[in-house]
Amino acid sequence: MTATASASASDTTADTADAVPAAAHFRFFTLEVLRTRRLGHSFLRVTFGGESLAEFRSGGYDQSLSLFLPVGEQEHTELPSTDEDTWFGAWRAMPDGIRPVMRSYTVREQRRTDGGEVEVDIDFVLHGDSSPASRWAGRAAAGRRIMAIGPAVAENKSVRFQRPEGCDAVLMYADETALPAAAAILDRLPAGTRVKAWFEVPHEDDRLGPHTLADTDITWIVREKAAGAAARTERVLSELRAARLPGAGAPYAWLAGEAGTVRAVRRHLVQERSVDRRAVRFTGYWRLGASEEQLLAEAYAGKAPSEDPTSEL
Ligand SMILES: Cc1cc2nc3c(=O)[nH]c(=O)nc-3n(C[C@H](O)[C@H](O)[C@H](O)COP(=O)(O)OP(=O)(O)OC[C@H]3O[C@@H](n4cnc5c(N)ncnc54)[C@H](O)[C@@H]3O)c2cc1C
């Protein structure tokens, strides 16, 4: 198991990163909280710094990374090993209650300050205190240190958005967990790119309009508070069914969010709208009722069915 494994992606589209051996694409970083800022109702932006970020190379778009977050009363993340060949076994062997949780998040932005230091923003959805990552973010304070496996080269497999040549429109579905990734993608799309996006959020105040040069038509879907899984998905599908797709028939679709809804949106596009399945990039960012440990355990046991988006975790 190498450092690349946790920043995993089972790629269905060709990537351009093959020139560099995969293990060199990712490495451990120490991230120190510099400040936090509340965005909208559900989001907290945590800005990280630290010397090791000098080597951090986000590829932009939906660049993800794996965070190791302390549990219980621990202030900082401590891992027994960050060696590429031994960290995984050493981390797994740590006792429950001490072992930091590993969670996937998105690099919303990497930038260099006037003083030459690298800063990285990550936007956390606060969805309750009983979930370790959400709980950690809600208590994040300047000076706290965590660890991450992140990109050491900009062209790496954790950038999943790979628009093929010849595509004439971009279709996007994102729920709140994937809104930071969607916004980072829209940041980069050139002027004139036709985009139709469906963004599903829990609260009116979460409609954080992305800044983009692209020609973007966004449908915001504010979820009913007590809606169950089937009702959530059905609401999204009804918005999709009512929509006219842009372009002349060669769209690229990028879908990310709750796994069940992502799967249903993909099926709609492929089966009801005849979108080429090879032009659909879909990733389950989380699954209702399952923690990331459970999803990882399924993936390691090879139980995640290949059509299930969570098999990308
Ligand atoms: C590639 C990738 C990029 C991601 N980027 C981001 C990001 O930038 N920002 C972000 O906030 N999330 C992001 N996520 C999703 C995030 O990893 C999950 O939401 C994760 O489960 C949060 O961990 P936790 O410890 O809070 O909850 P867990 O312990 O994993 O889950 C506990 C319970 O909470 C539920 N749950 C998990 N997430 C949510 C949620 N958002 N709302 C309601 N219930 C939830 C689970 O179904 C489970 O029942 C990303 C995921 C992936 C795979």
Ligand as a Chemical Component Dictionary entry (heavy atoms), coordinates in Angstrom:
data_LIG
# 
_chem_comp.id                   LIG 
_chem_comp.type                 NON-POLYMER 
_chem_comp.pdbx_formal_charge   0 
_chem_comp.three_letter_code    LIG 
# 
loop_
_chem_comp_atom.comp_id 
_chem_comp_atom.atom_id 
_chem_comp_atom.alt_atom_id 
_chem_comp_atom.type_symbol 
_chem_comp_atom.charge 
_chem_comp_atom.model_Cartn_x 
_chem_comp_atom.model_Cartn_y 
_chem_comp_atom.model_Cartn_z 
_chem_comp_atom.pdbx_ordinal 
LIG C1  C1  C 0 -13.028 13.008 -3.530 1  
LIG C2  C2  C 0 -13.866 13.559 -2.386 2  
LIG C3  C3  C 0 -13.854 14.933 -2.117 3  
LIG C4  C4  C 0 -14.641 15.449 -1.073 4  
LIG N1  N1  N 0 -14.610 16.811 -0.817 5  
LIG C5  C5  C 0 -15.337 17.320 0.212  6  
LIG C6  C6  C 0 -15.280 18.718 0.536  7  
LIG O1  O1  O 0 -14.512 19.495 -0.067 8  
LIG N2  N2  N 0 -16.055 19.170 1.550  9  
LIG C7  C7  C 0 -16.875 18.323 2.275  10 
LIG O2  O2  O 0 -17.550 18.791 3.206  11 
LIG N3  N3  N 0 -16.931 17.001 2.000  12 
LIG C8  C8  C 0 -16.177 16.486 0.998  13 
LIG N4  N4  N 0 -16.230 15.143 0.729  14 
LIG C9  C9  C 0 -17.173 14.310 1.491  15 
LIG C10 C10 C 0 -16.636 13.900 2.867  16 
LIG O3  O3  O 0 -15.454 13.133 2.709  17 
LIG C11 C11 C 0 -17.717 13.046 3.562  18 
LIG O4  O4  O 0 -18.871 13.823 3.786  19 
LIG C12 C12 C 0 -17.228 12.401 4.851  20 
LIG O5  O5  O 0 -18.090 11.328 5.142  21 
LIG C13 C13 C 0 -17.220 13.368 6.036  22 
LIG O6  O6  O 0 -16.678 12.687 7.144  23 
LIG P1  P1  P 0 -17.347 12.751 8.603  24 
LIG O7  O7  O 0 -16.339 12.232 9.551  25 
LIG O8  O8  O 0 -17.903 14.131 8.824  26 
LIG O9  O9  O 0 -18.582 11.757 8.497  27 
LIG P2  P2  P 0 -18.501 10.128 8.502  28 
LIG O10 O10 O 0 -17.993 9.629  9.809  29 
LIG O11 O11 O 0 -17.783 9.672  7.272  30 
LIG O12 O12 O 0 -20.029 9.743  8.370  31 
LIG C14 C14 C 0 -20.882 9.711  9.522  32 
LIG C15 C15 C 0 -22.346 9.780  9.069  33 
LIG O13 O13 O 0 -22.573 11.059 8.473  34 
LIG C16 C16 C 0 -23.115 10.900 7.162  35 
LIG N5  N5  N 0 -22.555 11.990 6.355  36 
LIG C17 C17 C 0 -21.317 12.098 5.802  37 
LIG N6  N6  N 0 -21.191 13.285 5.161  38 
LIG C18 C18 C 0 -22.384 13.918 5.318  39 
LIG C19 C19 C 0 -22.878 15.183 4.894  40 
LIG N7  N7  N 0 -22.118 16.064 4.213  41 
LIG N8  N8  N 0 -24.153 15.525 5.228  42 
LIG C20 C20 C 0 -24.930 14.698 5.953  43 
LIG N9  N9  N 0 -24.513 13.483 6.394  44 
LIG C21 C21 C 0 -23.252 13.111 6.074  45 
LIG C22 C22 C 0 -22.696 9.498  6.707  46 
LIG O14 O14 O 0 -23.624 8.973  5.785  47 
LIG C23 C23 C 0 -22.711 8.728  8.022  48 
LIG O15 O15 O 0 -24.017 8.289  8.295  49 
LIG C24 C24 C 0 -15.453 14.591 -0.298 50 
LIG C25 C25 C 0 -15.428 13.213 -0.557 51 
LIG C26 C26 C 0 -14.656 12.708 -1.598 52 
LIG C27 C27 C 0 -14.659 11.210 -1.856 53 
# 
loop_
_chem_comp_bond.comp_id 
_chem_comp_bond.atom_id_1 
_chem_comp_bond.atom_id_2 
_chem_comp_bond.value_order 
_chem_comp_bond.pdbx_ordinal 
LIG C1  C2  SING 1  
LIG C2  C3  SING 2  
LIG C2  C26 DOUB 3  
LIG C3  C4  DOUB 4  
LIG C4  N1  SING 5  
LIG C4  C24 SING 6  
LIG N1  C5  DOUB 7  
LIG C5  C6  SING 8  
LIG C5  C8  SING 9  
LIG C6  O1  DOUB 10 
LIG C6  N2  SING 11 
LIG N2  C7  SING 12 
LIG C7  O2  DOUB 13 
LIG C7  N3  SING 14 
LIG N3  C8  DOUB 15 
LIG C8  N4  SING 16 
LIG N4  C9  SING 17 
LIG N4  C24 SING 18 
LIG C9  C10 SING 19 
LIG C10 O3  SING 20 
LIG C10 C11 SING 21 
LIG C11 O4  SING 22 
LIG C11 C12 SING 23 
LIG C12 O5  SING 24 
LIG C12 C13 SING 25 
LIG C13 O6  SING 26 
LIG O6  P1  SING 27 
LIG P1  O7  DOUB 28 
LIG P1  O8  SING 29 
LIG P1  O9  SING 30 
LIG O9  P2  SING 31 
LIG P2  O10 DOUB 32 
LIG P2  O11 SING 33 
LIG P2  O12 SING 34 
LIG O12 C14 SING 35 
LIG C14 C15 SING 36 
LIG C15 O13 SING 37 
LIG C15 C23 SING 38 
LIG O13 C16 SING 39 
LIG C16 N5  SING 40 
LIG C16 C22 SING 41 
LIG N5  C17 SING 42 
LIG N5  C21 SING 43 
LIG C17 N6  DOUB 44 
LIG N6  C18 SING 45 
LIG C18 C19 SING 46 
LIG C18 C21 DOUB 47 
LIG C19 N7  SING 48 
LIG C19 N8  DOUB 49 
LIG N8  C20 SING 50 
LIG C20 N9  DOUB 51 
LIG N9  C21 SING 52 
LIG C22 O14 SING 53 
LIG C22 C23 SING 54 
LIG C23 O15 SING 55 
LIG C24 C25 DOUB 56 
LIG C25 C26 SING 57 
LIG C26 C27 SING 58 
# 
